[in-house]
């Protein structure tokens, strides 16, 4: 890739802005732990929601979407579109609850909801599990993924580029805390969206417009009826069919994973909101951008790549190479700087969040809780910065020494948390759940995942549901791990003592979740209970908005105007419902 002076000005300007943010917000973040990890609980909806969107966009995401389009079709995005159902829960159940309980980390809720040594053990165990094991593996694969992106996209030295990005990211993250993270996230999101839209427009224009693209695409050898379909053909004859795969995603994945109650760094933004209403609207803003809007420029470029480069089987990175190859083919000099900043921003927005979030667990849930509980605020902020440096150093080591296959690492991380989702939801709405329930869910998921990996290595050719054990896809593994984990934690729940009613009553008055609490609160009802009939109306309205915009825009991009306007009208109806329920009114917030 040949970069001209204007490209370098854009890149250096972007990195300089990130450094300036670190300096600008350092005093504000240094006040105390709440300022450092939650921005003083003063984030408006649009900043916290945009930060959520930026964080969930890794540098190799456009490459993965391109691979989906070329390999099977648009419908393969249901792997993550299905999570929109869970985001609906987060918007109207968990965003207000997390802001309401007033904890510093989601892990701190454990000792608000449970009691005794089991609660203390669970809090410490989960803090170590997610801040070290889970977090550094995720950061490691993101770093490893960025190496791949640089090598096939940017054409610059991989390791020096990674090191510069990590140093800049570490500077503004440790100096300005969550303030620096979210402010840079807003810029990174803007650059990323501008870059992806420019890319899509230039790519389509190079082929003569959308009508010409659709006509040429239909003549390509890799094109088939499912390429542009939002759903695969209905076929439940086997667990191997694409439709069966989508059904498992849509019916199981979204509520069973460890992000079912929002997910660690998403929860961190909810708790950093000005109030419950800003947390709710900010999470809705995130869901619309994340699921419905951001993906379409990537999909369009994936389609263009099928026309420009029909066969990439001989390329080292195969179908993933389609996106950067289109970029090199269509972008004029002067816009490459935006694209480089686009990929750097996507990488940095993920790394900064995981660094700050992981440090919050180490300091609040381990160091302050068990090691030095009476230190000053300045001491905790200093140790938080040291923890951030340590996390990034460990992640870098993991990336370059342990992680060989990004896809295998990702599947392992996802599977080891796939059985705990239901217990995370249930602890809010069912009084009988205790600390042992969570411990059982977490350990059973981890042991089942490790056991699966071991068996796949030892007996790779043994058949399981029509697959060799070494080649069983993720959605089939989930059908084993999730039910087994649920059976384990429900059994443990009923054979162990419940939390005392005094402790539960205090929790209920603080959170007011609604649900199955009659043995604790009797027939009493509290203002603000979130689990009620209204919730289901709001949840459906949110899904109307998300999927109406997602598929409405898709149909309009493909020039199917009637379907497009009809689905956008459905989204408008969802907005009207939320407006009538006073969800979108922030004047009294």
Secondary structure, DSSP 8 states (H G I E B T S, - for coil): ----HHHHHHHHHHHHHHHHHHHHTHHHHTS-HHHHHHGGG-B-HHHHHHHHHHHT--TTHHHHHHHHHHHT-GGGGHHHHTTHHHHHHIIIIIHHHHHHH--SSGGGHHHHHS-HHHHHHHHHHHHHIIIIIIHHHHHHHHHHHHHHHIIIII-S-HHHHHHHHHHHHHHHHHHHHHHHHHHHHHHHHHHHHHHHHHHHHHHHHHTTSHHHHHHHHTTSTT--TTTT-SS-----S-TTSHHHHHHHIIIIIHHHSTTTTS-HHHHHHHHTBSSHHHHHHHHHHHHIIIIIITHHHHHHHHHHHHHH-S--TTSTTGGGHHHHHHHHHH--TTSHHHHHHHHHHHHHHHHHHHHHHHHHIIIIIIIIIII-TT--HHHHHHHHHHHHHHHHHHHHHHHHHT-S-HHHHHHHHHHHTTTSHHHHHHHHHBTT--HHHHHHHHHHHHHHHHHHHHHHHH-TTSEETTEEGGG--HHHHHHHHHHHHHHHHHHHHHHS----HHHHHHHHHHH---SB-HHHHTT---TT-SSSHHHHHHHHHHHHHHHHHHHHHHHHHTT-HHHHHHHHHHHHHHHHHHHHTTSS--TT-
